[in-house]
Amino acid sequence: MEAAKLIGRAQGMFACPEGAATLAAFQRLRRQGWIDDDETVMLLNTGSGHKYVHLWG
């Protein structure tokens, strides 16, 4: 849920939890050294956070 909030603040998107999980995974892989500074990474969010409004309450 923290990653979803970050996406909202940075990109203005209301990402679904599974879409936000891609950001959480990216952050973890960066910290662990699996993704280098010179690499390009694209994260996909294919759903809307509107389906999960109950999680924000």
C-alpha positions in Angstrom: 0.0 0.0 0.0 3.0 2.3 0.6 4.1 1.8 -3.0 0.5 2.7 -4.2 0.7 5.9 -2.2 4.1 6.7 -3.7 2.8 6.1 -7.2 -0.1 8.4 -6.5 2.1 11.2 -5.2 4.7 10.9 -7.9 2.5 10.1 -11.0 -1.0 11.1 -10.0 -2.3 7.5 -10.6 -4.6 5.5 -8.4 -2.7 2.2 -8.9 -4.2 -1.1 -7.9 -2.3 -3.0 -5.2 -0.9 -5.6 -7.7 0.3 -2.8 -9.9 1.9 -1.1 -6.9 3.6 -4.4 -6.1 5.8 -3.9 -9.2 7.2 -0.7 -7.6 7.8 -2.4 -4.3 9.6 -5.3 -6.1 11.6 -2.8 -8.2 12.7 -0.9 -5.0 13.8 -4.2 -3.4 15.7 -5.4 -6.4 17.5 -2.0 -6.7 18.5 -2.2 -3.0 19.8 -5.8 -3.5 21.8 -4.8 -6.6 19.9 -6.8 -9.1 19.0 -3.6 -11.1 21.9 -1.2 -11.9 21.7 2.6 -12.4 22.2 2.3 -16.1 19.3 0.0 -16.7 15.9 1.0 -18.0 12.9 -0.6 -16.2 9.2 -0.2 -17.1 6.6 -0.9 -14.5 3.1 -1.8 -15.6 -0.2 -1.1 -13.8 -3.1 -2.7 -15.5 -5.8 -2.1 -13.0 -7.4 0.7 -11.1 -7.3 1.3 -7.4 -11.0 2.1 -7.5 -11.7 -1.6 -7.3 -9.9 -1.6 -3.9 -11.3 1.5 -2.2 -12.1 -0.7 0.8 -8.4 -1.2 1.5 -7.8 2.5 2.0 -10.4 2.9 4.8 
